[in-house]
């Protein structure tokens, strides 16, 4: 066995599928049969062979709703290389999307677990034979490297949320043989095992070192999570990597702060939204310019130990987006209020931003924040920055926020007066006089 997690998820799926298919037969569903000729006999002998594959195909909609179906499909998606198994099993139509390929593999895999059967009793021998076929097709000639690291401040309802291209968020208790330090780092006494960011990639000669690739993907995932929902997310300082089923090796990731505030729980109904958002940010993330610089400053602020410590980072990010003329222009507060508040509340928000700017001077001078609500004000400013970055990256706002803000602040032009009547034309009063 080269992948214990894949073995575990496929075993759970096969067991639950066996119970479901047997229940369908008990409820009146029927397996079709075909008439076949026996081989090796001088006289032609015929027998009926159950078309188990056809029956399983007819039950795909029901099997897809099983609790074990999605973890098994996501484990296959993350490994990739499913085309080799589908070709081996003679699949005629090769699905173009990874989820469709995983669905096809699971359907064919069940047919190999229950060949020509009518009882759907799972035996260890048949499962092991079918699993070896899957593993041999996926791993032969490939060297897969798995890198994982704790994603602190995040909790999953589902065992795994596949992001795409080998990247996934996995609940710690869903991974067998994961290092204890990765599972429990920062969890505290009586806490839950950490959620893990997991990257599985195929190593080829000349590729970037797997840990370096994982470091980049994990940091971008962390940024997307911070934009998706306000929260104190952080990566653990270390990662663990291994090739195939080899030993885990420790590697440094670098500091990304520490989690603060309540842990964010991702419900099963939010998985698709999270996956789509992370992939959208990855596609639209700029590599240079004011937006890229502001995004980097936002991350730096999120990694400070306290909200007030992040105030200067987030103000610098907002100035890059909304005040290119420099702080002396004093336009930041009004422009931010114009975009982030309704007209009747712009004055109040502008005052709060101006107060935050005054608190920044205390940060520079090394003084304690003036007032008990300084952290709350810093958090509020961070939320406005997050909303701007998120809306620009998602395409809801134009990149040139200054133009947008100035248009919103421009006074409305007065309506032009009605045109004067032409010379010699009778006025309404004149008409009344003539009528009289």
N, C-alpha and C positions, 0 to 999 in steps of 0.2 A: 504494500500500500504506500503510495507516494504522497497522498493528500488526505489526511485524516478528516479534515473539515468536509471535503466533498463526499467522502465515504459516509460520514455521519448524516449529512443532509439527504443523500440519495437513499440511505437505509430507512430514514424516517418517512420519506415520501413513498417508498415501496410498501412499507407496512401499512400506512394509512390508506393507500390506494387499494391494497388487497381487501381491507375491510369494506371500503366503499363499493368496489366492484362486486363483491359477494353480496352486499346488501341490495344492489341493483337487481341481481339475479333473483334474490328472494322476493323482491317486489314485483316480479313478473317480466323483467327484461330478458331478452333471449339472445343467445350467441348464434350467429349464422353458421351454417356448415356448408362444406363443399365436398363433392364426390371425387375421390382420387383413386388412382390405380396403384395397387401394391407392387413394389419392385422385388425382383429376385424370384418370382414364381413362374413356372411354365404356363400355368393357366391364369387367365386374367381375373384377378380378384380386386374387388372395389371396396372401399371403406369411406366413412364420413369423417372429415377432419374439421375440427372447430376453427373458425376464422377469428382467432382471438385478437389479432391486430385490428381487424375491422371493428370488432366490438369496442376495443379500447378507444379507437378513433371517434366512435359515436358518443363516448362518455367524456371527451376532453373538456367540455364546458363545465361538467360537474367536478372533475378532477382538478381543474384550475382554481376552484374555490376552496380546496383543502388547505388547512393551516400550514402543512409542510411543503406545499407546492412552490410558494414564492421563495423561501430560503434556498430550496434546491435550484430553482431557475437562476437566482442571483449568484449562487456559487459557480454555476456553469458560465454565466456571463462574465464574471470577473476573471476566470481562467482563460477564456477565449479559445481559439483554435477548434471550434466546434465543427467547422466544415469537414475536417478530416474524419470525424466519426460519422457524419451524415453521408459522406461519400462511401465510406466503408460499408455502411448498411444499405447502400443502393438507393438513397433518397433521390428522386428525380428532380424535384424543384428545390433549389437552394435558396432559403430565405435571405433577404438582403439585410434585415435588421437583427441586431444581437438578441433582443427578447424573443423574436420569432424563431431564431435558430435554437435557443434554449428550450422553447416549447416543443420543437420538433425532436430534439434529443431526448427529452423526458418521455414523450409519447413512444418513440422507438425503444427506449430503454425498458419501459414497462412491458412491451411486447417480447423483449428478450428475457425478462424475468419470469413471465408467464407464457411460455410458448406452448401452443396447442393444448391449453388446459381449459377446464370448465369449472374448477373449484376455487381458483385464486388463493390457494394456500401457499404462503411464502416459505420457501425452504432456503436454508443457508447456502446450499450448493448452487442452486439456480441464481440466487442473488450475487454470490461471489463471482460466478462465471460472467454474468452480465456486467458487473462492475469492472472486472478486469478488462473487458472489451472497451469500455468507456475510457478507463485510465490509460490503457495502451495507446488508444487513438489520440488522446489529448497530450500525452507526455513524450511519446517516442520522438526522438530527435530534437526535443525542446529542453531548454534549461530555464525553469521558472524561478524567479527571485521574489520572495515575499518580504515586504518591509512594513512594520507596524509601529504605531506610537500612540500614547494616550491622548485623547481629545477631551480635555477637562472642561467642565461646565456644561456638558451635553449628556442627555439621557435619551435612549431610544425605546419605543414601545415594541417595535418589531426586532427580530434578531439581527437583521442586516438591511441597510439601505444602499443599494448599488448606485454609484454616481455615474460611472461610465469609464471606459478605457482602462480597466483594471483597478479603479479606485472605488473604495466602499467605506462606509461607516458601519462598524460591526459592534454589537453588544458584547462586552467582555465575556459573559458567561456562555456565549454561543461559539467560542473558539476553543477547541481542545488544544492542549499543549502550548498555549501562549505563556510567555514568561510571567512569573508571579509579580515581578516588579512593574511590568507594563499594566497588569490588571489592577493592582492595588496602590500604585503611586498616588499619593495625595488623597486617597479615598477616606482615610480616617477610620477610627474604630467603629465597627458596625455599619460601615458604608457599603455601597454597591460597587461591584467591579466597574472599572472605567469603560467608557465607550472608546473604541480603538479606530483610528484611521488606518486603513490597510490598503497597500498598493501591491498588486501582483503583476509583474511584467516579465516578458520573455527577453532573456539576455542574448544579445548578438555581439560578435566581435566589433569593436570600435564604438559601441554605444556608450553613453554617459554612464558613469558608475551608478549602480542602482540606488544607493543611499542618496546620492546627489539628486537623482531624478525624484526620489520620494520627498526629499526636503523641499523642492520647488512645488510639487503637487500639494503637499500637506500645507505649506504656507498659503498657497492660493485658496485652498479649501477653507482654511481658517479665516481669511479675509472675507470670503463669500458668506460664511456663517455670521460674522460680525455685521455684515450688511443685511442679511436676511432677517435677523431679529436682534434687538438690543440685548446684550448679555456679556458677561465677562469670560469669554472663551479663551482658552490657551492650550498650546501643545505642551506635552511633557518635554523636559530637556533632553531626553534620550529616545532613541529608536532601537528596534531589534530587527535584524535581517537574517534570512537564511535562504539557501538554494535548495529547491525541491523539499525533501523531508530531512535535510541536514540539521546540524545544531544551530541554535540561535546565537547570533553575535551582536554585541552591543556597539552602538554608534552614536555619536553626539549629534544633536539637532540644532542646538543653540536656543537661547532663551526667547520666549514669547510672552513673558509676564506670568501672571497667575490668575486663576478664575476669581471673580468677585461677584457678589450678588447671588440671586437664586439660580439654580440649575434649570436650563431650558429642556423641556421634555418634548420630543417630536412624536406626535401621535401617528398612527398608521395612515390616517386620512391626509396627513401633511407631507407624506413622503414624496409624492409626485411633484408637489409644488417646490419642495426643497431641491429635488434633483434637477428640475427644470431651471430653477434660479441659479444654482451653482454652475451649471453648464452655460447659461446665458452670460453670466459674469466672466467666465473663462474665455468666451468668444469675443466679448466686447471690451475686455480689460485693455486699457491703453498701455503702450510701452514707453511713451514719453509725453511731454507737455504738462500743462497745469493740472489736468485731471489726474494723471499718473502721480505727480508729485503730491497732490492733496490726498490721494488714496494712501500713499506711503506714510504721510504724516498722520492720517487717521489711525493706521495700524500702530504707529509708534505711541500715540496717545492711549490706545486701548491696552498697551502693554505696561503702562505706568502702574505703580502699586496702589495709587489712590486717584479718585476722579479729579481732585484739585490739581494734582501733579500733571494731569493731561491737558490742562487748560491752555497752556501756551502752544502745544502741538496742534490742537484743534482750531485755535484762532489763526495760526499760520496757514492751516489748510483752507479755512474760510477766506482769508485774505487772498490766497492764490486764486480762488474761484470768483470772488466778488469785489475785490479791491486792488486791481492791478496798478492803480495810481499810487499806492502806498498808504500806510496808516495815517499820514498827515492829512489826507483828503477827508477822513472822517465819514466815508460813505458806507462802510461795512454794515453798521447797525440798521440803517434805513433800507439797504438793498436786501439784507437777509429777512427783515420784517415784511418787505413787499412780497417776497416769494412764499414765505412760510406762515403767514398769518392773513386772515381776512381783513378787509379794510378797517373795520371798526376796532380791531385789536392790534393793528400795526404799531401804534404809539407805545402800547405797553411792552410789546416784544422788543422794540427798538431800545427802550429804557433798560430792559434786562440785559441786552447785549452790550450796551454801553457800560453797565455796571460790571459785567464780566471782563470787559477790556480794562477797567480800572483795577480789578482784582489781579489782572496779569502783572501789573507793576509790582504788586506785593510778592508774586512768585519770583520775579526777576531779582527783587531785593532780598529774597530769602526770608520774608516775613510770613507769619501765620496768616491764614485767611481771615479777612475782616468780617466776622459775622458767622452765625451757626449754619446758614443756608448756602455757604459757598460751594460745598460739594454738590448739592442739589442743582445749583445754577450751572456748574460745570457739566453735570449729567444732561441737563436740558440743552446746553449748547452742543454737546456731543450728539444728541438725538437729532437736532436740526441738521448737523453736518452729515450724519448717516443718511437722513432722508434725501438730501440733495445728491449725494454720491449715488445712492441706489436709483433714484429717478433718472439721473443722467445716463447711468450705465444701462438701464432698462429701456431707454429711449422715450421716457415720458416727458423729459425736459431737454431743451437744446443745450449743447455744450457751452454756448456763450451765455452764461447766467447774468452777466452784467447788462447785456442788451435787454434781456427779459425783465430784469428788475427795474431798469430805467424806464421801460415802456409802461410798466405797472404804476410807477411813481409819477409819470408825466401827467400834468393837469388836463382834464377833459376840455376840449375846445368848445367855446360857446356856439350854440346854434346860430347860423346866419339869419338876419332879419328877413321877413318876406319881401319879395321884390316890389318896388313902387309901381303904381299903375301908370300906364303910358300917358303922355301929355294929351289932354283933350278928352280922355275917357271919362265917362260919367261915373260918379261915385254912387254907392248904394243910397245915400241921402238924396242925391239929385234925382234918382229914379223915383223915389217916393214923392218928391215935389212934382215931377212931371205927371205922375199918375194921378195926383190930386187935381 
